[in-house]
Amino acid sequence: MESTDQRKISRRHDIDWLRVILFALLIWFHYAVFSLDQLEGDWENIEGFNLILFFVIGVMHQWRLAALFVISGMGTAFAFRRRNWKTYVKERVVRLGLPLIFGTYVLFFGVFEPVKTTQLLLKIFPGSEEMPYWHLWFIYNLLIYSLLLTPLFSHIRKNGDGRVVKLVRSILNVRNGLGILVIPPLILALNGIIFKPWEFGEVGMWWEFPRYLLYFLFGYLMISANEEYFRAIDKIRVPVTIITPILAIIWFLSDEAIAIPDVMEGGWTKEGYPAFSMGATLAAMIQSFHAWFWCLLIFSWASKLLNKPSKWLAYLNEAVYPTYIVHMHLTFLPIAFFGIIGFGYYAGMLFGTVLVMIGVMVCFEIVRRAILFRPLFGIKGGNTEVQRLFPFNKTEGDHYKVILSLLFHALAVVMVVTLWTFLIGAGILSGE
């Protein structure tokens, strides 16, 4: 039976706000990083080389995706409240699978090489240069994690006061919050120690695959514990705020200090270094505690400051998936163009990020009004939701609404062609 405590849990505004904020940061992050490629990856080529920006981007890369997978796990815990496992699986396949297939075969031209694309889509860890789904690896991994963990999620739902939840609550109730501070990063460090030596971790593959699965699972388990989780993060807010910046500095310095190449990325056995050593173990511990403490830092302060309703939150939350799906198409052309005309790094990053933000929201406004395109871009609902939107809600007469529907579907097709053009144009300008 599902526990009374579990039934009482309600959607948290802070978690939704964090989801929106982190996906917006991801758009900025990608623009900043790919702008650096125009400078051949050399930070010294940035005017007035800024160590602070280098530090921010390096540190953020360690925790931003981890936090997003934790948030996805938390969202899954909320989704499982009133769903059985069959409904959950069906919804995950539609919400994640359709955008993944559409993105792979249409947005990223996979339809022109269907056999090769399908082989790579089904291949385990194809490598970043061969991924047919590009940045949609996040959705790809999330779909796999959701399916793999469904039996456990179903068990927890049926046994809300069972052994798993009791274990999580006992960890969260350890004195002074030491349970949530120490146990998850130790498990993450163990993953790094065992798997990291053998292969370079990239975009959710190799040792990063089980790493992000753990973050996703941790998010689910913490919300399953309900109030114990929120009490725990309230207790640790001050110490985490003090310790996290210190860990960031330690991580930043240790990446160069530990005499193992790619010790934070993995795969050093290919360089002739031993798989296991004191330095490698220390690096795994630093990396795991650093990333986990950043997650706790933002969750604890979001719980205090962001758990408030807003008329904009539902709108922005709905925009997350479609804007994420299209943002890469809109990123490369401004970077290439600003590089050609000689814009400085910072000016290009400022104007380019604003342009991409505007572009992704325009795309969102188009596809949310085109019924057939909504599920392809990860938007829930169909005709009922469309009819509530302007101009449908101001239009009388079914024939006029049909004309509007055809218009927005035509605009969606034009949008897809435009996204192709942006990618092709960026390649031409970059000489690729």
C-alpha positions in Angstrom: 0.0 0.0 0.0 1.1 3.6 -0.7 1.8 5.5 2.5 -0.3 8.4 3.6 2.9 10.5 3.8 3.6 9.7 0.2 0.1 10.7 -0.9 0.3 14.0 0.8 3.4 15.1 -1.1 2.7 17.9 -3.5 4.6 19.4 -6.5 7.4 21.7 -5.3 7.8 25.1 -7.0 11.5 25.3 -6.2 12.2 22.1 -8.1 10.4 23.4 -11.2 12.2 26.8 -10.9 15.6 25.0 -10.7 14.7 23.0 -13.8 13.9 26.2 -15.7 17.0 28.0 -14.5 19.4 25.2 -15.1 18.2 24.6 -18.7 18.5 28.3 -19.3 22.1 28.2 -17.9 22.7 25.2 -20.2 21.9 27.4 -23.3 24.4 30.1 -22.0 27.0 27.4 -21.2 26.9 25.9 -24.7 27.2 29.3 -26.3 30.1 30.2 -24.1 31.9 26.9 -24.7 31.4 26.7 -28.4 32.4 30.3 -28.8 35.7 29.2 -27.4 36.1 26.8 -30.3 36.2 29.7 -32.6 39.4 30.7 -30.7 40.7 27.1 -31.2 40.0 26.3 -27.6 42.7 28.7 -26.3 41.6 30.8 -23.4 44.6 33.1 -23.9 43.0 34.2 -27.1 40.1 35.8 -25.2 40.6 39.5 -24.9 41.7 40.3 -21.3 41.9 36.6 -20.4 39.5 36.1 -17.6 40.4 33.4 -15.1 37.1 33.9 -13.3 35.2 32.9 -16.5 37.5 29.9 -16.9 36.9 28.9 -13.3 33.1 29.3 -13.6 32.8 27.3 -16.8 35.1 24.5 -15.5 33.3 24.3 -12.2 29.8 24.5 -13.6 30.6 21.6 -16.0 31.1 19.4 -13.0 27.6 19.8 -11.5 25.1 21.3 -13.9 24.2 18.0 -15.6 24.3 16.1 -12.3 21.8 18.6 -10.9 19.5 18.2 -13.9 19.5 14.4 -13.5 18.7 14.8 -9.8 15.8 17.1 -10.7 14.6 14.6 -13.3 14.6 11.9 -10.6 12.6 14.2 -8.3 10.1 14.9 -11.1 9.8 11.2 -11.7 9.0 10.7 -8.0 6.1 13.2 -8.3 5.0 11.6 -11.6 4.8 8.1 -10.0 2.4 9.3 -7.2 -0.8 8.6 -9.2 0.5 6.3 -12.0 1.1 2.6 -12.2 4.2 1.4 -13.9 2.5 0.8 -17.3 1.2 4.3 -17.5 4.5 5.7 -16.4 6.4 3.7 -19.1 3.9 4.8 -21.8 4.3 8.4 -20.8 8.1 8.3 -20.7 8.2 6.6 -24.2 6.0 9.3 -25.6 7.5 12.3 -23.8 11.1 11.3 -24.3 11.1 8.8 -27.2 9.2 10.8 -29.7 11.4 13.9 -29.5 14.5 11.7 -29.5 13.4 9.9 -32.7 12.2 13.2 -34.4 15.4 15.0 -33.4 17.6 12.1 -34.6 16.0 11.5 -38.0 14.6 14.9 -38.9 16.3 17.7 -37.0 19.8 16.1 -37.3 19.3 14.8 -40.9 19.4 11.1 -39.9 16.6 10.4 -42.4 19.2 10.8 -45.2 21.2 7.9 -43.8 18.5 5.8 -42.2 20.5 2.5 -41.8 23.6 4.1 -40.4 21.6 6.4 -38.1 19.6 3.4 -36.8 22.7 1.5 -36.1 24.3 4.3 -34.2 21.0 5.0 -32.4 21.0 1.4 -31.1 24.8 1.3 -30.5 25.9 1.5 -26.9 28.3 4.5 -26.4 28.9 5.4 -30.1 31.2 8.3 -29.1 30.6 12.0 -29.3 31.6 12.2 -32.9 29.1 9.6 -34.0 26.1 10.3 -31.8 23.1 10.7 -34.3 21.1 12.4 -31.6 23.7 15.1 -30.8 22.9 17.0 -27.5 19.7 15.0 -27.1 21.9 12.4 -25.4 20.4 13.8 -22.2 16.9 12.7 -23.3 18.4 9.4 -24.6 20.0 8.6 -21.2 17.0 9.7 -19.3 14.7 7.4 -21.3 17.0 4.5 -20.6 17.3 5.3 -16.9 13.5 5.6 -16.6 12.9 2.2 -18.1 15.7 0.5 -16.2 14.6 1.8 -12.8 10.8 1.3 -13.4 10.7 -1.9 -11.4 12.3 -0.2 -8.4 10.1 2.8 -8.7 7.0 0.6 -8.9 8.2 -1.3 -5.8 8.7 1.9 -3.8 5.3 3.2 -4.9 3.6 0.1 -3.6 5.7 0.0 -0.4 5.8 3.7 0.6 6.9 2.7 4.1 9.0 -0.3 3.0 12.7 -1.0 3.6 14.0 1.2 0.7 12.2 4.3 1.9 13.1 3.5 5.6 16.7 3.2 4.6 16.7 6.5 2.8 14.9 8.2 5.8 17.5 6.8 8.2 20.3 8.2 6.1 18.6 11.6 5.9 18.1 11.6 9.7 21.7 11.0 10.6 22.8 13.6 13.0 23.9 17.0 11.6 22.9 15.9 8.1 26.0 13.8 7.7 24.1 11.1 6.0 23.1 13.2 3.0 26.4 14.9 3.0 28.6 11.8 2.9 26.9 8.7 1.7 25.8 9.7 -1.8 29.2 11.2 -2.8 30.9 8.1 -1.5 28.8 5.9 -3.8 29.5 8.3 -6.7 33.2 8.1 -5.9 33.1 4.3 -5.9 31.6 4.5 -9.4 34.5 6.7 -10.5 37.1 4.5 -8.9 35.9 1.4 -10.6 34.9 2.6 -14.1 36.8 5.8 -14.8 40.3 4.4 -15.5 39.3 2.5 -18.6 37.6 5.0 -20.9 37.3 8.8 -21.3 33.8 9.9 -20.1 31.9 12.1 -22.5 28.3 13.2 -22.8 26.8 10.6 -20.6 28.8 7.6 -21.9 31.2 5.1 -20.4 31.7 5.8 -16.7 29.4 8.9 -16.9 26.4 6.6 -17.8 26.2 4.9 -14.3 27.2 8.2 -12.7 24.2 10.1 -14.0 22.0 7.1 -13.4 22.9 7.4 -9.7 22.1 11.1 -9.6 18.7 10.3 -11.2 18.1 7.6 -8.6 19.2 9.8 -5.7 16.7 12.5 -6.8 13.8 9.9 -6.8 14.8 8.5 -3.5 15.1 11.9 -1.8 11.6 12.9 -2.8 10.2 9.5 -1.9 11.4 10.2 1.7 9.2 13.3 1.6 9.5 15.7 4.6 12.7 14.1 5.9 14.5 15.3 2.7 13.4 18.9 3.1 14.2 18.9 6.8 17.7 17.5 6.0 18.6 20.2 3.4 17.3 22.9 5.7 19.8 21.6 8.3 22.8 21.6 6.0 22.2 24.9 4.2 24.9 26.9 6.1 27.7 24.3 6.2 27.1 23.4 2.5 27.3 27.1 1.6 30.7 27.4 3.4 32.2 24.1 2.2 31.1 24.1 -1.5 33.3 27.1 -2.6 36.3 25.5 -0.8 35.6 22.2 -2.6 35.4 24.1 -5.9 38.9 25.6 -5.4 40.3 22.2 -4.3 38.8 20.6 -7.4 40.1 23.3 -9.7 43.7 23.0 -8.3 43.8 19.2 -8.0 42.9 18.7 -11.7 46.4 19.8 -12.5 48.2 18.8 -9.3 47.4 15.1 -9.6 50.0 13.6 -12.0 47.6 11.5 -14.0 46.4 12.7 -17.4 42.6 13.2 -17.7 42.2 12.1 -14.1 38.8 13.9 -13.9 37.7 12.7 -17.3 38.9 9.1 -17.3 40.7 6.7 -19.6 44.3 7.1 -18.3 45.1 3.4 -18.6 45.4 4.0 -22.4 48.3 6.3 -21.5 50.1 3.6 -19.6 49.1 4.7 -16.1 47.8 2.1 -13.6 44.1 1.8 -13.2 44.1 2.2 -9.5 46.3 4.5 -7.4 46.1 6.9 -4.5 46.0 9.8 -6.8 43.1 8.4 -8.9 41.1 7.5 -5.8 41.7 11.0 -4.3 40.5 12.6 -7.6 37.3 10.5 -7.6 36.6 11.5 -4.1 37.2 15.2 -4.7 35.2 15.2 -7.9 32.2 13.4 -6.4 32.0 15.5 -3.2 32.4 18.7 -5.2 29.6 17.9 -7.7 27.3 16.6 -4.9 27.8 19.5 -2.7 27.0 21.9 -5.5 23.7 20.0 -6.0 22.9 20.3 -2.3 23.8 24.0 -2.3 21.4 24.9 -5.0 18.6 22.6 -3.7 18.9 23.9 -0.2 18.7 27.6 -1.2 16.0 26.9 -3.8 13.9 25.3 -1.1 14.3 28.4 1.0 13.9 31.1 -1.7 12.1 29.6 -4.7 9.2 27.5 -3.4 6.7 30.1 -4.4 4.0 29.9 -7.1 4.3 32.2 -10.2 2.1 32.8 -13.2 5.2 32.4 -15.3 6.4 29.1 -13.9 4.0 26.8 -15.7 4.7 28.6 -19.0 8.5 28.4 -18.6 8.4 24.8 -17.4 6.5 23.8 -20.5 9.1 25.6 -22.6 12.0 23.6 -21.2 12.0 20.6 -23.5 11.3 22.3 -26.8 13.8 25.1 -26.2 16.4 22.6 -25.2 15.8 20.5 -28.3 16.2 23.4 -30.7 18.9 25.5 -29.0 21.9 23.9 -30.6 20.6 24.6 -34.1 20.4 28.3 -33.2 23.8 28.5 -31.5 26.4 27.8 -34.1 25.4 30.3 -36.8 25.7 33.4 -34.5 29.0 32.1 -33.2 30.4 31.7 -36.8 29.0 35.0 -37.9 30.3 37.0 -35.0 33.7 35.3 -35.5 33.8 36.4 -39.1 33.0 40.0 -38.4 35.5 40.2 -35.6 33.3 40.5 -32.6 35.1 40.0 -29.3 34.4 36.9 -27.2 32.4 38.7 -24.5 30.4 40.9 -26.9 29.6 37.9 -29.1 28.6 35.8 -26.1 26.3 38.5 -24.7 24.5 39.3 -28.0 24.6 35.7 -29.2 23.1 34.3 -26.0 20.3 36.9 -26.2 19.6 36.0 -29.8 19.5 32.3 -29.1 17.1 32.8 -26.1 14.8 34.8 -28.3 15.0 32.2 -31.1 14.2 29.3 -28.9 11.2 31.0 -27.4 9.9 31.9 -30.9 10.2 28.2 -31.8 8.4 27.2 -28.6 5.5 29.6 -29.3 5.1 28.1 -32.8 5.2 24.4 -31.9 3.0 24.7 -28.9 0.2 25.9 -31.3 0.7 23.1 -33.8 -1.1 20.0 -32.4 0.9 17.4 -34.4 4.3 19.0 -33.5 3.7 19.3 -29.7 4.6 15.7 -28.8 7.6 15.8 -31.2 9.1 18.6 -29.1 8.2 17.1 -25.7 5.1 19.3 -25.0 2.2 17.6 -23.2 -1.4 17.8 -24.3 -3.2 18.3 -27.6 -6.2 20.1 -29.0 -7.7 21.1 -25.7 -4.5 22.9 -24.6 -4.0 24.5 -28.0 -7.6 26.0 -27.9 -6.7 27.8 -24.7 -3.9 29.7 -26.4 -4.1 33.0 -28.4 -5.3 33.4 -31.1 -7.4 30.2 -30.8 -9.1 31.4 -27.6 -10.2 34.6 -29.3 -11.5 33.0 -32.5 -15.1 31.9 -33.0 -16.1 29.5 -35.7 -14.6 26.1 -36.3 -13.6 26.9 -39.9 -11.4 29.9 -38.7 -9.8 27.6 -36.1 -9.0 25.1 -38.8 -7.3 27.8 -40.8 -5.3 28.9 -37.8 -4.3 25.3 -37.1 -3.1 24.9 -40.7 -1.2 28.1 -40.5 0.7 27.1 -37.3 1.5 23.7 -38.8 2.9 25.4 -41.9 4.9 27.8 -39.6 6.2 24.7 -37.7 7.4 23.2 -41.0 9.1 26.5 -42.0 10.7 26.5 -38.5 12.2 23.1 -39.1 13.5 24.1 -42.5 15.0 27.2 -40.9 16.7 25.2 -38.2 18.3 23.0 -41.0 19.4 26.2 -42.7 21.0 27.5 -39.5 23.0 24.3 -39.1 24.1 24.2 -42.8 24.9 27.9 -42.7 27.0 27.6 -39.6 29.0 24.8 -41.3 29.5 26.9 -44.4 30.7 30.0 -42.5 33.0 27.8 -40.4 34.5 26.2 -43.5 33.3 22.7 -42.5 
